[in-house]
Amino acid sequence: MRIYGMTDSGNCYKPRLLMAMLGRPFEHVEINSRDGSTRTPEYLAKNANGKVPLLELDDGRFIAESNAILLYLAEGTAFLPEDAYDRAVVNQWLFFEQYSHEPYIAVRRSYVVYPERAHLATPERMASLLESGNKALGVMEAQLARTPFLAGQKPSVADIALFAYTQDAELAGYDLAAFPGVSAWLDRVKALPGYQPMGKI
């Protein structure tokens, strides 16, 4: 299989991290939304939305959207429960990540990491992102006070999805010392077999 994505993108890191933890080989193809390569006719023929990551299967079919890729790759593994309720809880966290976490923590990180986005980082915008991101971290903190992983006793794709940008939250200006449960959870994810940091392909 082939994964098209940016090395320094948390969304692109998610499927790479899961593949590493599953011990499954893949080819990484660097496609960067910052240099226009996601808008070329060749790439748009693969993903009309012009975004990364994108998974290309061995048979030539494609799957876009990071959490959809996670669900596909995790099928039949310990990272995706078979029980309908347990699976719904995992999906609940995947939706939470996209709607209540990523739009704040990942966006605030992008303003810090990518110089071309710095002009968007007005004091008002940064304060708003900080407040909403802290709320998301608080939701995670409450859950992690009850269970070692977000969807229960065992790691799942919910943890993979939320780990990607939470591990960079301090870079984005969030104080993880205020969330000891989240900090301990980050360490538990890093201790899982096959773990690889974001920059490693």
N, C-alpha and C positions, 0 to 999 in steps of 0.2 A: 504494500500500500504506500501511497504518497501523501504527504501532508504539505500543503502550500501555506506559508505563514511567515510572520515576522519573528525573529529571534527574541526581541525584547517586548513582545506583546503578551500580556497575561492571558488573553483569550486564546492566542495561538499556543501558549504554553500548556494549557489544559490537556489537549489530546496527546501532546508529546509526553507529558508527565504520566498520564494513564498508560500509554504504550510502554514506557520504561518500567512501570510497576508491574505490568503484565508480562514483561519480557518478550514483547512482540517487535520484530524488526519493521522498520519503515524507512522511506526516503524523505528527507526534508528538502523542500524547494523554497528558497527564500523569495518571497513576494512581498513588496513593501508598499503600503498605502501612502507613504510619505513621498515616494519618488514617482508616483504615477503608474507603477507596474500593475496595480490592480485594475486600472482603467484601460488597459490595452485590449484591442479586439480579441486577441488570443485568450486572454484571461477571462474576459466577459463571456466568451463562448462556453467557458467552464462554469462560471458563476455570474449570472446576469446582475446580481446585486453588487458586484465589484468589491467584495470584502473578503477578509481572511479571518479565521482559518478555513480551509477547504480540504476535505478528505477525498482522495481519488482511490476507489477500490480497484482490486486486481482486474476486475472485468470491465473497467473503464467508466463505471457510474460514479457520480459525485454526491457528496453530502456536505452541505454548508451549515453554518451556525455552530458555535463551539459546544453548546450543551447537547444539541442533537447528535453531534459527532461522539460525544462522551457516551450517550445512551446506546448508540450503535456499537461502539467498541466494547462496552461493558456487558453487552448481552451474553448471558451464559457464564458470567464470571461472578466472583464474590463481591464485586463492586456494584452489582445491581440485584436487589432482592427479587425472589420469585413471588413471594406473597404480595397480593394486590394492595393491601393497606401499606405494607412496608415500602413498596415501590412508589406509592402515591406520596409518602412522606419524603422520599428522595426527590421526587419531581417537585414537591412543594419548595424544597430548598433551591432547586435549580431555577424556579421562577423567581424566588426571592433574590437570588444572586443577580438576575438580569434586571429586575425592576426596583429593588430596594438597596442594592449594594454597589454593583458595577457603575451605575450612572453617577455615583458620587465619589467613591474611593478611586475607581479607575480614572475617572475624568479629572479629578484633582491631581492624581499622579501624572496624567498626560500633560497638564499645564506646567509641571515641574520638570519633567523629563525631556519634552520636545520643545525646543526654542521657538519654533514657529507658532506654538500655541500660547506662548507667554502673554501675548497681548489680551488674551481672553480672561486672564487671571486678575480681574478687578478685586479689590478688597471685599466688596459686597458678595461677589460670586464665590470667592474662596471661603468666606465665612459661612455662606449657605451650604456649600458642599461639605464643609467640616461638620456642621450641625447634623446634616442628613446622614453622612457617613458614620458619625458617632452613634446615631440612633440605630443604624444597621449593626454596628459592632455590639451594641447593647443587646439586641435581639439574639445575636450569636452567643454572647456571654451568658445570657439567661439559660439557653439550651445546654450549653457546655457545662453548666453547673449541675445538670441532671444526667447527662450522658457523655462518654468520652469522645464520641464523634457526633456529627450534627444530626444524622438520621438514626442514631442509636448506639449500640455497643460495638459495632464493627464499621470500619471505613467503607465509604461508598463514593460514587461519583459526585455526591453532594459535597463531600470534603474536597475533592479535586477541584470542583468548580469554584468554591469559595476560597480555597487556599491561594489560587493564582494571584489575585490582587491583594488579599489580606496580608500576605507575606511582605508586600511592598507598602503597606499602609503608613509606616513611619516615614518612608521616603516622601510620601504625599503630605506629611505634616500631622498625622494622627498619633496620639500618645497611647501606645499599646500597654504601657504600664498601668493605665486605668482599666484594662481588660485582662486580668491575669488568667482567666479561663481561656480566652482566645490565644494568649501567648503560649500557654501550656499545650493547647491543641495544635498550634503551629509546630511545636517541637515533636508532638506525636506523629504528625503527618511526615515530617522530615525523617523520622525514624523508621518509616515503613520500608520494607524491602523494595529495592529498585529505585528509590527516590533519586531524582536528579534536579539540580537547581535550574532556574529559568534559562540561563545563558548557555547551558550545555545541550548540544544536539546529539 
